[in-house]
Amino acid sequence: MLRRLKPLLLAAALVAVLAVGWLAMGWWGGTDLDEETSFIVKSGSSLTSVAQELEDDQFISSADAFLLRAKIFGGGDSIQAGEFAFPAGVSPSGILDILQHAQPIQRFVTIPEGMPSIMVQERLMATPLLTGSVDVPAEGSVLPGTYAFERGQPRAEVLQRMQAEMARTLDELWAKRSGDIAVSNPREAVILASIVEKETGVPEERRMVAGLYSNRVRTGMMLQADPTIIYPITKGKPLGRRIRQSEISAINDYNTYSMVGLPKGPITNPGRESIAAVLNPAETEAIYMVADGSGGHAFATTLAEHNANVEKWFALRRARGEM
């Protein structure tokens, strides 16, 4: 009896080995994918639905076979949502491993410090792979920085994250403010920080510029910040020419050459460091500044000192052929 069963047992074992070999070859063997290709797993997707999408997109030949092999060889880790890159020739085993353990592809959009909201909206609308549309956000409501996003993510979600980050940062910095500052609430801090942001491109000067403008606010001097002349004209975009005398004397809610105190709102989206500078300004008696030719400013406490600095600046410009 045993002698008669032996060939049957050997045949069954051979079939089992061949079956395992077939399953293994179909799991670890390469696919026909000839170049790196991205694949998106939507939030909440199941492995079954993803397997069908993989078959539909011809990454695998059979969703059912993929699921069977995944159950036998693939382990029980959950798949992730996001966009993933499949390399050329990737195996079904490699596909599952990528979906379970790889870092999803991250894409980025950067909002530089001092970018006005009209340009933030333009940048978001011009960023490919985002979806939907956004209106121009409130000036000063966006925290400049670099933000990750996924292919197909709504622009409104990215903008909301930028605005939430500004609110969080402002709350954090307001709680750490110095005892003697020139602003009385967070909104005023953003307004003054937006002027500081536009008035200097030298990071080391921020606290000094903030100290100067804080002195002017406290003493009731006009701020006389050129960017506040430009904002009502361009909404913060570059003017592209010299400011006209009629624009310097124009009366509106922003021009600090024709009004005392802060403008009615921010003139750009200030970065974290400019907000921090306004809430912890340098201790200085300076109330005047003028460009020094190096990208920074010369500061003065008296009008006589300031006039001397202005003359140095004019002499430098004449030597450069700018006047």
Wavefront OBJ file of the C-alpha trace (Angstrom):
o trace
v 0.000 0.000 0.000
v 2.766 2.408 1.009
v 4.663 1.441 -2.151
v 1.636 2.404 -4.283
v 1.181 5.744 -2.417
v 4.794 6.799 -2.746
v 4.560 7.892 -6.404
v 1.416 9.851 -5.601
v 3.094 11.589 -2.672
v 6.099 12.418 -4.821
v 3.837 13.784 -7.529
v 1.928 15.882 -5.004
v 5.178 17.216 -3.565
v 6.386 18.095 -7.063
v 3.146 19.910 -7.805
v 3.469 21.816 -4.508
v 7.049 22.801 -5.307
v 6.069 23.915 -8.782
v 3.135 25.892 -7.378
v 5.334 27.625 -4.821
v 7.889 28.301 -7.548
v 5.212 29.788 -9.790
v 3.944 31.966 -6.945
v 7.466 33.063 -6.039
v 8.437 33.838 -9.635
v 5.324 35.943 -10.073
v 6.070 37.775 -6.825
v 9.778 38.489 -6.947
v 10.240 38.483 -10.700
v 10.500 41.830 -12.483
v 7.650 43.521 -14.383
v 7.648 45.042 -17.861
v 7.785 48.623 -16.488
v 10.486 50.246 -18.634
v 10.917 53.566 -16.776
v 10.325 55.057 -13.355
v 6.639 55.866 -12.997
v 4.606 57.443 -10.211
v 1.474 55.962 -8.683
v -0.997 57.619 -6.319
v -2.743 55.894 -3.442
v -5.774 57.895 -2.379
v -6.441 58.365 1.318
v -8.579 55.525 2.704
v -7.790 53.102 -0.150
v -7.712 49.359 0.600
v -5.134 46.953 -0.754
v -7.897 45.331 -2.833
v -8.859 48.605 -4.524
v -5.204 49.537 -5.058
v -4.486 46.129 -6.613
v -7.296 46.719 -9.109
v -5.855 50.153 -9.962
v -2.427 48.586 -10.417
v -3.929 46.084 -12.856
v -5.903 48.797 -14.678
v -2.719 50.878 -15.043
v -0.795 47.752 -16.194
v 1.707 47.756 -13.346
v 0.677 44.145 -12.649
v -1.025 41.532 -14.813
v -3.634 40.353 -12.319
v -5.083 41.962 -9.194
v -6.267 38.584 -7.892
v -2.829 37.003 -8.291
v -1.202 40.044 -6.663
v -3.541 39.807 -3.667
v -2.963 36.070 -3.301
v 0.812 36.447 -3.361
v 0.631 39.469 -1.030
v -1.322 37.349 1.464
v 1.265 34.558 1.325
v 4.522 36.520 1.054
v 3.788 40.170 1.769
v 3.296 40.520 5.497
v 0.508 42.420 7.189
v 1.746 46.041 7.154
v -0.796 48.599 5.941
v -0.306 50.519 2.711
v 0.183 54.284 2.877
v -1.611 57.096 1.103
v 0.399 59.366 -1.149
v 2.342 59.438 -4.398
v 5.040 56.810 -4.866
v 7.751 56.193 -7.475
v 8.023 52.698 -8.975
v 11.461 52.072 -10.535
v 11.808 50.407 -13.929
v 11.410 46.638 -13.739
v 10.048 46.686 -10.198
v 8.607 43.355 -9.016
v 5.132 42.947 -7.491
v 6.946 42.325 -4.198
v 8.790 45.616 -4.650
v 5.542 47.430 -5.443
v 3.949 46.260 -2.196
v 7.059 47.090 -0.186
v 7.104 50.613 -1.645
v 3.426 51.138 -0.828
v 3.939 49.846 2.702
v 7.269 51.379 3.694
v 8.657 53.948 1.227
v 8.563 57.691 1.805
v 5.837 59.218 -0.390
v 7.024 61.713 -2.989
v 6.959 65.231 -1.571
v 6.698 68.340 -3.702
v 7.298 71.841 -2.418
v 6.125 75.403 -2.957
v 8.127 78.260 -1.452
v 6.785 81.640 -0.347
v 9.737 84.010 0.185
v 9.757 86.461 3.087
v 8.091 89.674 2.020
v 6.005 88.208 -0.809
v 2.682 90.101 -0.952
v -0.540 88.143 -1.009
v -1.349 88.932 -4.638
v 1.877 87.157 -5.610
v 1.210 84.294 -3.181
v -2.035 83.644 -5.029
v -0.246 83.836 -8.385
v 2.429 81.395 -7.214
v -0.102 78.873 -5.970
v -2.111 79.114 -9.181
v 1.077 78.628 -11.234
v 2.230 75.595 -9.220
v 1.553 72.475 -11.303
v 0.000 69.339 -9.803
v -2.122 71.311 -7.338
v -5.853 71.454 -8.021
v -8.652 73.973 -7.649
v -8.313 77.716 -7.294
v -7.757 80.222 -4.493
v -8.548 83.888 -4.069
v -5.949 86.416 -2.957
v -5.551 85.800 0.792
v -5.711 88.588 3.342
v -2.437 90.510 3.388
v -0.208 89.388 6.244
v -2.124 86.144 6.821
v 0.462 83.817 5.195
v 3.687 82.762 6.882
v 6.512 82.666 4.322
v 8.316 79.345 4.101
v 8.564 76.115 2.127
v 5.513 73.870 2.197
v 5.236 70.252 1.069
v 2.260 69.101 -0.957
v 1.102 66.011 -2.801
v 0.062 65.691 -6.428
v -3.622 66.544 -6.777
v -3.872 68.327 -3.428
v -6.244 71.318 -3.475
v -4.575 74.712 -3.493
v -7.029 75.806 -0.810
v -5.591 73.172 1.564
v -2.026 74.374 1.018
v -3.048 78.002 1.551
v -4.959 77.073 4.688
v -1.809 75.420 6.063
v 0.226 78.570 5.314
v -2.316 80.700 7.150
v -2.557 78.291 10.084
v 1.236 78.424 10.391
v 1.124 82.234 10.518
v -1.526 82.146 13.247
v 0.466 79.579 15.249
v 3.735 81.501 14.863
v 2.138 84.803 15.795
v 0.615 83.286 18.949
v 3.994 81.817 19.896
v 5.958 85.032 19.348
v 3.336 87.288 20.944
v 3.592 85.215 24.129
v 7.371 85.898 24.164
v 7.155 89.651 23.456
v 9.241 92.187 25.347
v 7.596 94.323 27.980
v 8.048 97.675 26.199
v 7.005 97.410 22.573
v 5.352 99.917 20.264
v 2.430 97.735 19.200
v -0.592 96.875 21.300
v -1.883 93.691 19.662
v -0.802 90.916 17.271
v -2.353 92.568 14.222
v -0.323 95.735 14.792
v 2.750 93.525 15.190
v 2.166 92.045 11.725
v 1.596 95.499 10.220
v 4.846 96.890 11.614
v 6.712 93.668 10.798
v 5.566 93.940 7.186
v 7.233 97.374 6.985
v 10.421 96.061 8.601
v 10.408 93.163 6.124
v 10.204 95.463 3.106
v 12.672 98.052 4.435
v 15.722 95.829 4.857
v 17.213 92.898 3.009
v 19.895 92.423 5.670
v 18.774 89.918 8.316
v 21.131 91.365 10.936
v 19.392 94.752 10.638
v 15.871 93.601 11.396
v 15.906 94.319 15.127
v 17.592 97.691 14.552
v 15.061 98.710 11.904
v 12.277 97.506 14.194
v 13.750 99.581 17.024
v 13.876 102.680 14.807
v 10.270 102.366 13.657
v 9.153 101.552 17.193
v 10.719 104.842 18.314
v 8.821 106.701 15.610
v 5.527 105.069 16.565
v 6.032 105.951 20.258
v 6.940 109.590 19.573
v 4.227 110.199 16.990
v 6.632 110.717 14.086
v 5.600 109.765 10.585
v 7.108 106.407 9.666
v 7.945 107.629 6.142
v 8.486 104.120 4.779
v 8.709 104.061 0.981
v 7.037 100.623 0.621
v 3.854 102.076 2.123
v 3.707 104.512 -0.808
v 3.982 101.672 -3.300
v 1.487 99.239 -1.752
v -1.745 101.110 -2.701
v -0.439 101.397 -6.265
v 0.695 97.816 -6.944
v -0.644 95.757 -3.975
v 2.973 95.035 -3.126
v 4.365 94.143 -6.542
v 7.552 95.985 -7.616
v 6.808 99.488 -8.864
v 9.416 99.254 -11.629
v 10.228 102.965 -11.570
v 11.041 105.793 -9.199
v 8.316 107.014 -6.852
v 6.685 110.220 -8.076
v 6.327 113.305 -5.909
v 2.530 113.105 -6.293
v 2.645 109.577 -4.879
v 4.749 110.670 -1.907
v 2.118 113.247 -0.978
v -0.885 111.058 -1.766
v -3.366 110.696 1.084
v -4.648 107.182 1.675
v -4.792 104.535 4.407
v -1.270 103.223 3.737
v 1.050 106.098 2.821
v 3.113 106.811 5.935
v 4.477 110.007 4.350
v 1.050 111.611 4.704
v -0.148 110.075 7.984
v 1.028 109.456 11.512
v 1.023 105.924 12.900
v 0.663 102.546 11.288
v -1.066 101.866 7.965
v -4.508 100.283 8.156
v -3.099 96.850 7.340
v 0.047 94.898 6.437
v 1.809 95.712 3.169
v 3.201 92.186 2.685
v 3.524 88.824 4.398
v 6.355 89.212 6.927
v 8.549 86.299 7.920
v 9.008 84.917 11.405
v 12.218 86.881 12.047
v 10.661 90.248 11.192
v 7.734 89.573 13.522
v 10.168 88.510 16.242
v 12.172 91.720 15.677
v 9.110 93.908 16.189
v 8.242 92.043 19.380
v 11.834 92.246 20.655
v 13.365 95.292 18.958
v 16.892 96.571 19.466
v 17.354 99.147 22.211
v 18.293 102.224 20.210
v 17.601 105.951 20.079
v 17.868 105.999 16.284
v 14.992 107.613 14.432
v 16.602 108.085 11.000
v 18.142 105.737 8.452
v 19.375 105.894 4.892
v 20.957 103.358 2.566
v 24.712 102.964 3.035
v 25.522 101.447 -0.355
v 26.225 97.951 0.937
v 22.627 96.756 1.045
v 22.182 97.949 4.601
v 21.520 101.283 6.281
v 23.293 104.021 8.202
v 21.339 104.919 11.356
v 21.220 108.260 13.143
v 19.681 109.777 16.266
v 19.754 113.409 15.133
v 18.766 115.157 11.941
v 22.310 116.532 11.538
v 23.766 113.025 11.665
v 21.133 111.829 9.244
v 21.826 114.651 6.766
v 25.514 113.760 6.814
v 24.652 110.120 6.088
v 22.363 111.212 3.261
v 25.155 113.261 1.719
v 27.495 110.257 1.872
v 24.819 108.184 0.111
v 24.323 110.821 -2.581
v 28.096 111.099 -3.106
v 28.297 107.318 -3.542
v 25.451 107.358 -6.052
v 27.101 110.196 -8.002
v 30.330 108.219 -8.121
v 28.367 105.247 -9.492
v 26.778 107.454 -12.157
v 23.303 107.036 -10.664
v 22.725 110.763 -10.159
l 1 2 3 4 5 6 7 8 9 10 11 12 13 14 15 16 17 18 19 20 21 22 23 24 25 26 27 28 29 30 31 32 33 34 35 36 37 38 39 40 41 42 43 44 45 46 47 48 49 50 51 52 53 54 55 56 57 58 59 60 61 62 63 64 65 66 67 68 69 70 71 72 73 74 75 76 77 78 79 80 81 82 83 84 85 86 87 88 89 90 91 92 93 94 95 96 97 98 99 100 101 102 103 104 105 106 107 108 109 110 111 112 113 114 115 116 117 118 119 120 121 122 123 124 125 126 127 128 129 130 131 132 133 134 135 136 137 138 139 140 141 142 143 144 145 146 147 148 149 150 151 152 153 154 155 156 157 158 159 160 161 162 163 164 165 166 167 168 169 170 171 172 173 174 175 176 177 178 179 180 181 182 183 184 185 186 187 188 189 190 191 192 193 194 195 196 197 198 199 200 201 202 203 204 205 206 207 208 209 210 211 212 213 214 215 216 217 218 219 220 221 222 223 224 225 226 227 228 229 230 231 232 233 234 235 236 237 238 239 240 241 242 243 244 245 246 247 248 249 250 251 252 253 254 255 256 257 258 259 260 261 262 263 264 265 266 267 268 269 270 271 272 273 274 275 276 277 278 279 280 281 282 283 284 285 286 287 288 289 290 291 292 293 294 295 296 297 298 299 300 301 302 303 304 305 306 307 308 309 310 311 312 313 314 315 316 317 318 319 320 321 322 323
